[in-house]
């Protein structure tokens, strides 16, 4: 899918494009998040970009004590080790991206970088110069103070890039400086979530070491896919929803033991960041509810009330019981799956 809609919820989140996660907490309202197709009149298109992410307010949010809507990029610690943040040898970084919104000119949005411990944050306002017009934004951020905590390795996030809307309690007392707390908002920024029809849209986001915004690094598609699969993998056909037909890729060879237990192992294309935290199986719509296995030869579909999954960095398993012990070999019919090892 290339779109979803948020509704009032407690700490909900969803991914759509390029590992940008949308997190929200509200008692009401909803915001649609869509992938847009750029055209020749869009300035980013002229620089080689073909898509963007847009967030549009359908029903305004009531901004309570801790309401927020947060598009964010979580960056693995391994990818920021060279910055030396938290030491006396820290390097500055430069953030660049294309941005537009239909709010009035002069309105500003907060841009924030924050560590996962919420003990260091840097907030800077982005000001709209012309409504519904693309702007190229650059922001150079100095290294944080020596001694601040920045994670490394695979276990947690290192930097949060945020473009969104928040309530007052997480508002920074000052901007364009490092603060010893997890601020995400700034005083004077627009509360764009309270008006139906307001939107924000962005593309070409790049965070790099140094004080100069260089041209966007366009990596080969295959390279980009493998980098993403470190965090999330699926065998859905490209650009489709979960499989709705029982086809060639929907039957996986499996073994049924004398006890009636079925086991199957599925290898990943790319080694995951950590053991997957969520594995989801999708049963083809052509197979009746509760039917997860096909016995071969000739005995047809076999009902399995449920299946257990678990995984490692290199693959996952499916384990189910309740099959007839005399069935020597079977095929598992859940042809599509997702496995997440996200931050």
C-alpha positions, 0 to 999 in steps of 0.5 A: 500500500502507498497510503494509510490514515492515522486515527486517535490512538495511544502511541500508535505508529506505522511505516510507509516510505523509506523507513520514515515512521509516523508516530501519533498520540491523540484522542481524536482526529485523523491524518492521511499519509500518502506517497505522492507522484511528482510531476515536471512542475514540481521543483524536486522532480527537476532534480531527479526526485519522482515521489514525496511523502505527504501528511494531510489533516482530514479531521483536526486533532484536539491538542491535549496535554501530550498530543503529537504527530511525528514523522521521524527517521530512526538511524541505527547507531552503526551508521553514526559512529563516525560522527564521534558524538558525545566526545570532544571529537564530535563532527557537525552534520548537515540536514537537507531536504525539499519541503512544502506546506499550504499553511500561510507564509511566515509560518514555521515548523520545528525540525529536531534531532534527539538521542534515544535517551532523550537527554540531548536535543537540538530544535530549529524552526523551518519558516514557510516563505510561500504557501504550497511552494517547494523550498530547499531546506538546509540545516547545519547542526554542531556536535552535541556536548561532550558526555552526552549519550549517543548509542552505537551498534544495533540495539537502539536509535542514535538520531531522530529527525522530526518534522511534525506537530506537538503539544506544549509540554515538549517545547524547547525553551530555546532553539538552535542550541543543544539542550539537555532534554528530549525536546521536539517542538519550539515556541512560535511554530504553527499548530498545523494539525488543528485545521482540516486540509493542512498538509506537509510534504517532503522528499530528498531527505539527507543527513550527512557529516560536515557543514555543506549540503551536497547533492542527494546520494542516489544509490542503485535500487538493488543496494537501497532494497538490501539496506531496507531489508536489514530492518524489514523483509517481505515476499510480497510481489513488488507494489502489491498487498498480501497475496490473495491467490494461491499461486506458485510462491504460496506453497512451501515444502514442509515436514510433518513428523509422526507426532503430527507436528509440521515444521518449515524453515524460511531463509531471509534474503538479507541478514536482519539487524537483530532477531525479528520482533514481529513475523506475520503470515498471510493466508491466501483468500482462496483458502478457507479460514483455519486451513494452513497446510496442503497435504501431498500427495492427494489428501488435500487441504488440512486444517491447522487452528494456528501456527507458531513463528519465531526467528533469527537474524538469518531466517524464521520458522513456522511450527504447527500441530494437529496434522495426521501423523501418517502424512509424510510431507506437506506444503504450507499454504501461507504464501506471503509474510512480513518480518520486522527487525525495526528500531 
